[in-house]
Amino acid sequence: MSQVKAYGAKEKDADLKEMTIQRRDTQAKDVKIKITYCGVCHSDIHTVQNDWGNAKYPVVPGHEIIGEVLEVGSDVTNFKKGDLVGVGCMVDSCRECTPCKDDLEQFCEKGMVGTYNGKDKHLGGHTFGGYSEEITVDEHFVLSIPDNLDTKAVAPLLCAGITTFSPLHHWGVKEGMKVGVVGLGGLGHMGIKFSHAMGAETVMITTSKEKSEDAKRLGADSVLISKDDDAMKDHRGTFDFILNTVPVSHDINPYIQLLGVDGTMCMVGAIEPLPDVHGGNLIMGRKTVAGSLIGGIKETQEMLDFCGENNIVSDVEMIDINTINTAYQRVKDSDVKYRFVIDMKSLRS
């Protein structure tokens, strides 16, 4: 075992502070990674504050990890020292159940092991994430990063990227389709970029006229203001797919009405109860409301390769680790365009 510096919280509502954690020795199938950048996800904040009731302390967040391979185990075949790699939201699964064998490790029947707050079968206790100097991960859960991309801006692709790419990919978004993206935040801005790159007519759906210019800069063909009743009626029944990234409970009936026959709205933001859905909105048009988590490792690598081919990265603001508590408050205040990324050199200095 080795000791490394990290940033974490020791209890609910506590500020994140520097601490020391243990990492396992490199085993035969392991990749040891020096972390260079780590994105800040709203899930990090929810976990630190125990909003979902399942936090384990001390918690060291971070599941949007970019780094350099320091060492590989004797049986590792896909990576070598010096490679640029990434680690996303999970670091293990049973790899024996049907979802795992279908490259859907995120739906492992025994439960995927989260990059942080998951069960650590090696050291006992729970896993620690990317707000740290190093991490050691089984090679199956390590990803190759295209070398043509801005490395620091790749980090959020490991969560925000795959969370939005996976449903667009699964439901076959392509040229000739009309796609709506609801909400312009960390997830929504990636949804616009991906939908545009897939060739779909991409419409940003938002309550704020002020976001129109930025939405078009990101790749939206047009903007639909959801508070404009006349505009919503004009678009009713015209969308093939809607990606709903709103992170809180809200009325989804107006958006269902935008769907055409056999249209689908996929929820990726609100992990909580939603208000009543009017059955007639679904029945009239054979419409579907679905949900999606992240993607499996195979699909995540496909997403990264797609980003390399289309020069897609996240819009980021760089921070030092000692400003993380301020960054958390700014995320809660929606005061970031569109993801914070920690320069991990600031932890080593």
C-alpha distance (Angstrom), angle and dihedral (degrees) to the residues before:
residue distance angle dihedral
M1 . . .
S2 3.76 . .
Q3 3.78 133.2 .
V4 3.80 120.5 -128.7
K5 3.78 135.8 176.9
A6 3.78 118.2 -103.3
Y7 3.79 142.4 163.8
G8 3.77 119.4 -122.5
A9 3.78 148.9 134.0
K10 3.79 123.4 -101.9
E11 3.80 96.4 -158.3
K12 3.79 143.8 3.0
D13 3.82 114.6 -63.4
A14 3.81 91.7 9.7
D15 3.79 120.9 131.7
L16 3.77 117.4 -108.8
K17 3.80 111.5 -102.6
E18 3.78 138.4 175.2
M19 3.79 114.3 -81.6
T20 3.79 140.4 159.0
I21 3.81 121.9 -109.5
Q22 3.78 135.1 179.5
R23 3.79 126.5 -114.1
R24 3.80 123.5 -166.2
D25 3.77 124.4 -112.1
T26 3.79 114.4 -96.2
Q27 3.80 109.6 -87.9
A28 3.81 128.6 -160.7
K29 3.84 96.0 -83.1
D30 3.80 96.9 31.7
V31 3.79 132.9 114.1
K32 3.81 117.4 -155.4
I33 3.81 111.3 -150.8
K34 3.79 133.5 -164.6
I35 3.80 103.7 -143.6
T36 3.80 113.7 -132.4
Y37 3.82 101.4 167.8
C38 3.79 134.7 14.9
G39 3.79 126.4 -174.5
V40 3.79 123.9 -135.9
C41 3.81 113.1 -125.6
H42 3.80 126.6 -170.5
S43 3.81 85.8 -123.9
D44 3.80 87.2 65.8
I45 3.78 89.3 59.6
H46 3.80 93.9 44.8
T47 3.80 89.5 52.6
V48 3.81 96.3 46.0
Q49 3.79 89.6 50.4
N50 3.83 92.7 41.9
D51 3.80 91.0 -126.5
W52 3.82 90.0 154.8
G53 3.80 94.9 45.4
N54 3.81 96.1 -122.6
A55 3.81 104.5 90.6
K56 3.80 120.2 135.6
Y57 3.79 118.0 -154.5
P58 2.89 137.8 -100.8
V59 3.79 87.5 39.0
V60 3.80 121.4 -167.8
P61 3.83 106.0 -170.9
G62 3.78 130.8 -159.9
H63 3.81 130.2 108.4
E64 3.79 101.9 167.0
I65 3.78 97.7 81.4
I66 3.79 130.4 170.5
G67 3.77 121.6 178.1
E68 3.77 152.4 134.5
V69 3.79 123.9 -91.0
L70 3.80 110.2 -111.5
E71 3.79 99.3 175.9
V72 3.80 140.4 -4.5
G73 3.78 131.3 -153.5
S74 3.79 123.4 -111.6
D75 3.81 94.2 -99.6
V76 3.81 98.1 45.2
T77 3.81 111.7 118.7
N78 3.81 106.3 167.1
F79 3.80 102.0 55.5
K80 3.78 139.9 43.1
K81 3.77 137.2 -171.9
G82 3.81 111.9 -68.5
D83 3.82 97.0 25.7
L84 3.81 118.7 138.7
V85 3.80 107.1 -122.5
G86 3.77 143.5 165.2
V87 3.80 138.6 -144.8
G88 3.78 122.0 -158.5
C89 3.79 136.4 -173.5
M90 3.80 99.5 -44.2
V91 3.78 136.9 45.4
D92 3.81 102.5 -177.8
S93 3.80 147.2 8.7
C94 3.79 134.9 174.4
R95 3.85 91.8 -94.4
E96 3.80 89.0 -158.0
C97 3.81 105.3 80.7
T98 3.79 124.3 86.6
P99 3.83 96.5 -99.5
C100 3.81 91.3 49.7
K101 3.80 91.8 49.2
D102 3.82 87.7 49.4
D103 3.83 90.4 55.9
L104 3.80 91.5 -105.6
E105 3.78 98.2 119.8
Q106 3.80 90.0 154.1
F107 3.82 87.4 71.0
C108 3.81 95.6 45.9
E109 3.81 108.2 161.1
K110 3.80 90.3 -134.0
G111 3.80 91.6 45.8
M112 3.77 127.8 -93.3
V113 3.80 115.9 -100.1
G114 3.78 108.9 -116.0
T115 3.79 120.0 -135.1
Y116 3.79 85.5 -117.8
N117 3.81 130.4 22.3
G118 3.81 91.1 17.9
K119 3.79 125.7 124.5
D120 3.80 109.8 -81.7
K121 3.81 106.0 -145.8
H122 3.80 91.8 -178.0
L123 3.80 104.3 51.7
G124 3.78 101.0 13.6
G125 3.77 123.1 -120.5
H126 3.79 116.7 57.1
T127 3.79 137.7 -41.0
F128 3.79 125.2 -95.2
G129 3.79 122.9 -141.5
G130 3.76 141.0 -140.1
Y131 3.81 102.8 -66.6
S132 3.80 84.5 96.9
E133 3.78 143.2 83.5
E134 3.80 97.0 -106.1
I135 3.77 143.5 6.3
T136 3.80 132.7 -165.9
V137 3.80 116.8 -147.9
D138 3.81 137.5 172.5
E139 3.80 107.3 -100.2
H140 3.83 91.8 -120.5
F141 3.82 88.6 70.3
V142 3.81 96.6 44.5
L143 3.80 118.7 99.2
S144 3.80 133.2 -152.1
I145 3.81 115.8 -123.2
P146 3.84 120.1 -144.9
D147 3.78 107.2 -115.9
N148 3.82 95.2 -140.8
L149 3.80 93.9 68.3
D150 3.81 129.7 90.5
T151 3.80 97.5 -98.4
K152 3.79 98.7 -148.4
A153 3.81 91.2 51.1
V154 3.81 91.8 51.0
A155 3.82 93.2 68.1
P156 3.86 97.2 82.6
L157 3.80 90.1 51.0
L158 3.81 86.7 75.7
C159 3.82 90.0 69.8
A160 3.81 114.5 2.0
G161 3.80 89.5 37.8
I162 3.79 99.6 50.4
T163 3.82 92.5 38.2
T164 3.81 89.6 62.8
F165 3.81 99.8 30.5
S166 3.81 94.2 53.6
P167 3.84 98.3 62.1
L168 3.80 93.0 40.2
H169 3.80 88.6 51.1
H170 3.81 95.0 42.4
W171 3.81 93.9 51.2
G172 3.79 91.7 46.5
V173 3.79 101.9 -116.3
K174 3.79 109.1 -168.3
E175 3.78 145.9 142.4
G176 3.79 112.6 -47.1
M177 3.80 94.5 34.9
K178 3.80 126.8 108.3
V179 3.80 112.1 -135.4
G180 3.78 129.1 -173.3
V181 3.80 124.6 -158.0
V182 3.81 114.5 -159.5
G183 3.79 114.9 -154.5
L184 3.79 128.6 19.6
G185 3.78 108.0 -131.7
G186 3.77 136.7 100.7
L187 3.81 91.8 -45.9
G188 3.79 98.6 33.4
H189 3.78 95.8 53.5
M190 3.81 89.5 54.8
G191 3.80 91.3 46.9
I192 3.80 90.2 56.6
K193 3.80 92.5 49.2
F194 3.80 93.6 49.0
S195 3.81 96.3 44.0
H196 3.79 90.6 49.3
A197 3.81 92.0 48.9
M198 3.82 90.3 49.7
G199 3.79 88.5 58.7
A200 3.80 100.0 -111.7
E201 3.77 125.4 140.0
T202 3.79 97.2 -103.9
V203 3.80 122.6 -152.7
M204 3.79 122.8 -173.0
I205 3.81 109.5 -143.2
T206 3.80 111.7 -159.8
T207 3.78 143.2 146.5
S208 3.81 91.7 -133.0
K209 3.81 123.8 77.9
E210 3.80 86.7 -167.2
K211 3.80 90.0 71.7
S212 3.80 94.7 57.5
E213 3.79 97.8 92.1
D214 3.79 94.1 48.0
A215 3.82 92.1 46.1
K216 3.80 90.3 56.0
R217 3.80 90.8 47.0
L218 3.79 88.3 55.9
G219 3.81 92.4 51.8
A220 3.80 108.4 -84.2
D221 3.81 113.5 145.3
S222 3.78 91.3 -153.0
V223 3.79 143.0 -8.7
L224 3.80 127.1 -122.8
I225 3.81 116.0 -159.3
S226 3.79 104.9 -145.4
K227 3.82 92.4 -155.9
D228 3.81 89.7 61.3
D229 3.82 102.9 90.9
D230 3.79 94.1 -169.1
A231 3.80 92.8 51.2
M232 3.80 91.3 47.9
K233 3.82 90.0 52.2
D234 3.81 90.8 49.8
H235 3.82 90.5 55.6
R236 3.79 95.6 42.1
G237 3.82 113.3 130.7
T238 3.82 95.4 6.4
F239 3.82 106.7 101.0
D240 3.79 124.4 93.8
F241 3.79 94.8 -167.5
I242 3.79 136.8 6.8
L243 3.79 124.0 -163.2
N244 3.80 108.0 -155.3
T245 3.81 111.4 -159.5
V246 3.82 99.4 166.0
P247 3.84 104.9 134.5
V248 3.81 98.8 -150.8
S249 3.78 137.2 56.0
H250 3.81 113.0 -76.3
D251 3.79 142.6 152.5
I252 3.80 107.8 -81.0
N253 3.82 97.0 -179.6
P254 3.84 94.8 93.5
Y255 3.81 89.8 54.3
I256 3.81 93.6 47.7
Q257 3.79 87.6 56.4
L258 3.82 88.6 59.3
L259 3.81 91.5 62.6
G260 3.78 121.9 98.7
V261 3.79 125.8 -141.2
D262 3.82 110.3 -48.0
G263 3.80 89.6 5.2
T264 3.80 121.1 153.5
M265 3.78 132.7 -148.0
C266 3.79 113.6 -161.7
M267 3.79 120.9 -158.0
V268 3.80 116.3 -146.3
G269 3.80 103.3 151.9
A270 3.81 115.2 47.5
I271 3.81 110.4 69.7
E272 3.80 93.8 179.4
P273 3.82 140.3 69.7
L274 3.80 116.4 -57.2
P275 3.81 127.0 -148.9
D276 3.79 118.5 -95.7
V277 3.78 116.8 -60.6
H278 3.79 114.9 -140.0
G279 3.80 106.9 -123.5
G280 3.78 91.9 -148.1
N281 3.79 90.4 64.1
L282 3.80 88.8 61.0
I283 3.78 99.6 38.2
M284 3.80 94.7 50.1
G285 3.79 98.3 71.5
R286 3.81 102.0 9.6
K287 3.79 89.1 -101.9
T288 3.78 128.0 176.1
V289 3.78 134.5 -145.1
A290 3.79 109.7 -160.2
G291 3.77 140.3 167.6
S292 3.78 136.4 -139.2
L293 3.79 135.5 -168.0
I294 3.80 121.2 -167.7
G295 3.81 123.7 -55.4
G296 3.77 133.2 -97.7
I297 3.79 121.8 -97.4
K298 3.81 93.8 -95.6
E299 3.80 92.4 51.6
T300 3.80 92.0 44.1
Q301 3.79 89.6 55.9
E302 3.82 89.0 48.0
M303 3.81 88.2 52.5
L304 3.79 92.0 51.5
D305 3.80 91.2 48.2
F306 3.82 89.5 49.1
C307 3.80 88.8 52.0
G308 3.79 90.2 50.8
E309 3.80 91.6 51.0
N310 3.81 92.9 47.2
N311 3.81 99.5 34.0
I312 3.81 93.5 -119.8
V313 3.80 122.8 162.3
S314 3.78 135.1 149.5
D315 3.79 124.5 -90.4
V316 3.79 102.5 -113.2
E317 3.79 144.1 -178.4
M318 3.79 114.9 -149.1
I319 3.80 121.1 -134.1
D320 3.79 139.2 175.6
I321 3.79 118.4 -116.8
N322 3.80 93.0 -113.9
T323 3.83 89.9 65.2
I324 3.80 94.5 53.7
N325 3.81 95.7 109.5
T326 3.80 90.8 54.1
A327 3.80 89.2 46.7
Y328 3.81 90.4 53.6
Q329 3.79 90.7 55.2
R330 3.79 90.8 48.0
V331 3.81 90.6 52.2
K332 3.80 89.6 52.6
D333 3.80 88.4 49.2
S334 3.85 91.2 49.6
D335 3.80 87.8 -119.6
V336 3.81 101.2 142.9
K337 3.81 135.7 82.0
Y338 2.90 98.3 -124.6
R339 3.81 123.0 -51.4
F340 3.78 134.6 0.6
V341 3.79 116.6 -132.0
I342 3.80 122.6 -166.6
D343 3.78 118.3 -136.4
M344 3.79 98.4 -140.0
K345 3.79 92.4 -155.8
S346 3.79 83.7 81.0
L347 3.81 89.7 65.6
R348 3.79 92.7 51.9
S349 3.81 96.3 47.2
